[in-house]
C-alpha cells in the first residue's frame, strides 16, 4: 500500500513525505509533534502551530477529517491502477473518491456515483462519535440516507467482527488496504472488534483439550469403581 500513498522509507520507519498532506488527511493524522527540531526537517505542509507541550511544539492538520467519513463517488481498482501510471497523486484521488476492488463495485454503485476525472468530494457525513477500544473501535452516526463510510483501519477479512445496531455488518476492502462499509439511513451504532484467527484456533484447541481430559478422567474413574 505504501507505494500508492507517496510514502518515504526512512530505514527504521515508513512515513508520508512532508508535502503530501492528502495522505495524512486520508489516514486520520490530526497532530504533528516536532520532537527533534534540531534535525532540520520542516513541519509538514498544511500543519499550523497549535501549542507547546513539555517543550515540544505541536502542529494541527488544517485539513483533518477524522476517523470515519463518507464518499459520494467510487473508482474500481483496475481503473485506479491505470490512473497511477499517469503519475497522478494517488492519495489525493483516494481522499476524494473511494477506491474499491473490482469485485466489490456492485456493493457500492447503488449509493455512490462513478468517478469523474478531477472530481473533488463536496459533501461528507462524519461519525458523531468515534472511540477506540482495547480490541477495535465503536462509533455512532445519524444519516438522512444510506451512505458508504470509510475508516483508515487496516483491512482483515478474517479478523474483524463488525456489528451495526446489534446486527452483523459486512465490510469491504477500500483504498487499497483499508475498510469501508454501507450504512442505512437513521441512527447507527457501530461496534468493531478485532480477533486474531490464531487466537480463535488457540481457544478451539484449549476447549478440545479440556474435553479430552474430562473424558480421560471419567474413564479412569469408571475403571477405579469397577
C-alpha atoms as one frame of an Amber mdcrd trajectory, in Angstrom:
protein
   0.000   0.000   0.000   2.877   2.374   0.735   3.717   2.720  -2.956   0.250
   4.197  -3.584   0.436   6.728  -0.752   3.674   8.576  -1.522   5.492   7.134
   1.479   9.163   7.596   2.226  11.149   4.718   3.700  13.276   6.178   6.464
  15.126   2.957   7.289  13.607   2.277  10.699  10.159   3.646   9.848   7.903
   4.454   6.922   6.139   7.803   6.801   4.423  10.198   4.336   6.620  12.758
   2.632   6.457  16.247   4.127   4.492  17.756   1.198   1.777  15.096   0.998
  -0.912  16.324   3.370  -3.557  14.344   1.430  -2.008  11.153   2.790  -2.168
  12.387   6.364  -5.754  13.550   5.936  -6.817  10.221   4.443  -5.176   8.304
   7.296  -6.693  10.481  10.022  -3.497  12.208  11.194  -4.508  15.219  13.306
  -1.283  16.307  15.017   2.403  16.604  14.206   4.855  16.655  17.121   8.155
  18.320  16.300  10.139  16.242  18.796  13.540  16.877  17.217  13.571  20.473
  15.865  17.362  20.344  15.641  17.223  17.771  12.831  16.189  20.486  10.384
  13.197  18.549   9.000  10.478  21.112   8.151   6.963  20.915   9.580   4.721
  19.122   7.030   2.846  21.350   4.636  -0.720  22.031   5.776   0.009  21.917
   9.520  -0.375  25.012  11.730   1.205  25.647  15.131  -1.218  24.763  17.937
   0.667  24.781  21.255   3.815  23.683  23.055   3.575  20.677  25.395   6.510
  19.976  27.713   8.839  21.810  25.390   7.565  20.053  22.236   5.856  22.141
  19.543   2.542  20.645  18.411   1.041  21.378  14.988  -2.512  20.583  13.823
  -3.563  19.309  10.399  -5.632  22.084   8.777  -7.363  19.519   6.535  -8.118
  16.929   9.238 -11.295  14.940   8.555 -11.162  12.478  11.433 -11.873   8.769
  11.621 -14.982   7.876   9.704 -16.304   9.833   6.746 -18.412   9.192   3.668
 -17.812   9.435  -0.075 -20.123  10.232  -2.967 -18.120   8.656  -5.832 -16.268
   5.383  -6.364 -13.489   4.116  -8.605 -12.792   0.435  -9.430  -9.302  -0.751
  -8.508  -8.408  -1.578 -12.125  -9.209   1.975 -13.246  -7.295   3.392 -10.290
  -4.213   1.376 -11.285  -4.417   2.976 -14.730  -4.543   6.429 -13.141  -1.486
   5.589 -11.065   0.508   5.058 -14.257  -0.216   8.658 -15.313   1.622   9.959
 -12.253  -1.437  11.486 -10.574  -1.309  11.896  -6.773  -2.744   8.601  -5.530
  -3.512   9.856  -2.027  -5.447  12.828  -3.407  -7.543  10.545  -5.626  -8.374
   8.256  -2.688  -9.200  11.221  -0.468 -11.964  12.358  -2.821 -13.058   9.080
  -4.448 -13.421   5.692  -2.769 -11.283   3.069  -4.492 -12.900  -0.376  -4.283
 -11.845  -3.758  -5.598 -13.485  -4.626  -8.931 -15.486  -7.484  -7.399 -16.976
  -5.098  -4.794 -18.299  -2.456  -7.204 -21.806  -3.949  -7.023 -21.840  -3.297
  -3.265 -21.471   0.477  -3.621 -22.687   1.560  -7.065 -26.308   1.997  -5.970
 -25.189   4.607  -3.428 -22.079   6.162  -5.000 -21.630   7.718  -8.434 -18.818
   6.718 -10.810 -15.620   8.749 -10.512 -15.030  11.681 -12.844 -11.566  12.999
 -13.624 -10.536  15.832 -11.346 -13.540  15.350  -9.056 -13.375  16.755  -5.514
 -15.743  15.449  -2.843 -18.218  18.200  -1.955 -20.353  16.760   0.838 -19.414
  14.243   3.509 -21.019  12.639   6.513 -18.901  12.163   9.649 -19.199   9.988
  12.718 -20.949  11.789  15.557 -18.754   9.841  17.946 -15.704   7.635  17.432
 -13.988   5.756  20.267 -11.015   3.419  20.160 -11.404   0.313  22.339  -8.968
  -2.333  23.548  -9.811  -4.606  20.624 -11.224  -2.262  17.957 -13.484   0.773
  17.893 -17.064   1.951  18.330 -18.913   4.791  16.623 -22.287   6.477  16.272
 -23.794   8.324  13.330 -27.227   9.556  12.221 -27.826   9.514   8.469 -30.594
  11.001   6.341 -29.912   8.465   3.586 -27.796   5.331   3.054 -24.064   6.070
   2.903 -20.771   4.293   2.316 -18.463   5.091   5.234 -14.669   4.783   5.318
 -12.247   4.341   8.222  -8.471   4.287   7.937  -8.203   0.926   9.703  -6.269
  -1.928   8.047  -8.488  -4.427   6.241  -8.541  -8.014   7.519 -11.146 -10.378
   6.080 -10.857 -12.960   8.894 -10.114 -10.879  11.965 -12.806  -8.200  12.216
 -16.191  -8.823  13.825 -18.495  -5.915  12.972 -21.980  -5.041  14.166 -24.402
  -2.234  13.386 -27.277  -1.810  15.868 -26.565  -5.329  17.138 -26.687  -6.969
  13.701 -23.747  -8.309  11.681 -22.195  -5.711   9.373 -20.312  -6.565   6.196
 -17.324  -4.502   5.104 -15.119  -4.270   2.042 -11.506  -3.528   1.186 -11.241
   0.131   0.214  -8.436   2.493  -0.778  -6.114  -0.487  -1.357  -5.894  -1.836
   2.191  -8.397  -0.097   4.467 -12.066  -0.527   5.492 -15.381   0.721   4.114
 -18.971  -0.350   4.723 -22.573   0.528   3.880 -24.843   2.079   6.495 -28.618
   2.570   6.294 -30.459   5.817   6.939 -31.270   6.575  10.563 -29.426   6.104
  13.845 -26.465   3.744  13.613 -24.400   2.398  16.484 -21.293   0.506  15.380
 -19.006  -1.918  17.162 -15.875  -3.332  15.509 -13.815  -5.960  17.349 -10.620
  -7.493  16.028  -9.993 -11.106  16.899  -6.832 -12.741  15.613  -7.569 -16.000
  13.742  -4.651 -17.538  15.657  -6.313 -16.691  18.980  -9.516 -18.324  17.797
  -7.695 -21.521  16.880  -5.977 -21.463  20.266  -9.331 -21.362  22.045 -10.615
 -24.288  19.989  -7.517 -26.318  20.849  -7.875 -25.434  24.530 -11.548 -26.475
  24.577 -10.743 -29.712  22.803  -8.005 -30.386  25.361 -10.422 -29.877  28.248
 -12.942 -32.252  26.652 -10.305 -34.931  26.121  -9.095 -34.549  29.713 -12.662
 -34.763  31.029 -13.282 -37.963  29.062  -9.997 -39.414  30.332 -10.881 -38.610
  33.951 -14.335 -40.176  33.543 -12.816 -43.373  32.051 -10.248 -43.612  34.850
 -12.919 -43.042  37.491 -15.110 -45.747  35.945 -12.189 -48.194  35.959 -11.481
 -47.396  39.610 -15.085 -48.087  40.607 -15.068 -51.438  38.772
